[in-house]
Amino acid sequence: MDLYFASQNNQTDWGSSDYVEVDYLKFRKLQVDNYALWSERVDWGGETLTEPGDNPDGDRLVNVLEYALGGNPLVDDAAEVYPRVQKIEGLPYYTFLLGVDSLDIDLEIQHSPDLIDWTSLPATPVKGQNGQLIQIPLIDAGIDQRFSRLKVAD
């Protein structure tokens, strides 16, 4: 097995004679979660609207969003978990708590100049751990107006 390391924001120029000594290295298998496993853990209590696109509690968050944001699909908890725009040090940020590790699900913030075209502005990938506060800045030079939304794909 070959093992390669990469570094970001490294100010050192590495050459072929440079090396790193590692005294101890431990690998573990990731316990990746997904919607199906999460859905099995939910006590649906006879509820039949259990598919990712269903919304049994009527709170505007479909089940896959409840999974991604750590919500409860049977309780109207949108006010607590729904992503929001907040000002941080005077600048707007799209903020929310991750309910899962980003390894378990594909999350991205999509941006639009007009609520119709969601592809011409580059999306912002979301990476983080369960319980992490995500804060995506919503300022770009040259863009006067922007709408943003969270896209989730299991």
N, C-alpha and C positions, 0 to 999 in steps of 0.2 A: 504494500500500500504506500503510495506517495502522499505526502502531506505538504500543502503549500500554505503560506501565510500571506496575507495582504494587509496593507495599512493605508488608512486615509489620513490626510493632513499631516503626513510625515515630512519633516524638514530635512531628513537625512537622505543623501544619495547612496543607495545600496549598490554594491558591486559584487562581482562573482566571488571575491575572497571574503566578503562580510558574512557573518553568521550570528545566530542567536542560540544561546544555550538554554535548554529547558530541563529543569530538574525533575519536574513531575507533570504529567499530562494525563487527564482522565477524560474518557469519552463515555457518553451515556446515550441511550436510545431516546429520542424525543417521543413523548406521549402526545401525539397530535390529536386534537379534537375535531369534530365536524358537526354539522347540523343534525345529522341522523343520530349520533351519539347523545348530543344535547337533548334532542327531542325524546329519546328514551328515558332520560333522567327527569324530565318534567312530569309532574303528576297532573295529567290532563283531566282527571276526574270525569271521564266520559265525553269530554269535548271532542268533536269530530273535525274541527277546523285546525288540523295539525300540520298542514303542508307549509313550506317556506313562504309562500305568497299569501297565506291566510292571515286574518286578523281577528281572532275570536273575541278580544276585549274591546274592539272598536276604537283604539287609541291612536290611529294613523300610523302605527308601527307594525308592519307585517312581521310574522314570526322570525324570519331570518334577520331582520333588524333588531328584534328583541334579543336574539342570540348574540349578535355582534356587539350590541351596546350594553349587555348585561341586564336587560329588562325581564319582566315577567309577562309571558304571553297571555295570561289570564287576568291581569290587573291593569287598569288604565294608569300606566306610569310614565306616559310620554313626557309630562312636564319635568320629571326628574332625569330622564335618560336621553331625551331628544337633543341632537346637536344644535348649537346656538352660536350666534355671532356675539362676541364680547369685545369690549375695548380693553386692551392691555397696553399701558403706558401711552394712551392716546391713539393707538392703531387698532384697526379691526382684525380679529382672529376668529376663525371657525373652530369651535372647541367642543369636545365630547370625551367621555371616558370609554376606553376600550373594555368590552366585556369578555373578550377572548384574545389569545395571542394572535398577532397578525400572520403567523405561520399557518394558522388553522383556517383562514378565510382570506379572500382577496378584497381589500378595501381601498378605495381611492376617492378623492374629492374631485368631482368634475366641475368645470367652470364654463359659464356661458355669458356672452355679452347681451343676450336677448331672450333667454328662457326657451329658445327653439334650437339653436345650434350648440350642442354639448361636446363637439369634437374639435373645433378650430383652436380653442385655447388648450394648452397641455394640461392633462390631469395631474394631480398631486398624489403619489402613492402614500399610503398610510402604513407605517411600520411601528410596532410597539408590543408591549406585554399586557396581559390581562390586568385591568385596574389602572393602567397608565392614562394620565390626562394628555390628550392630543390637542395641540394648538397649532393651527395652520394659518400663517399670515395671509391676509387678503389684499395686500397692496402690491401693485405692479406698475412700473412706470409706463405710461402710454395707454393705460386702460382706464377710461373714465367711469365705466359701469361694469359691474360683474355680479353674476348670480352664481351661487355654489350649492352643490348637493353632494350627499354621501352615496356612493354606489357600493353595494355589497354583493359579492358573488361567492357562494359556497362551493 
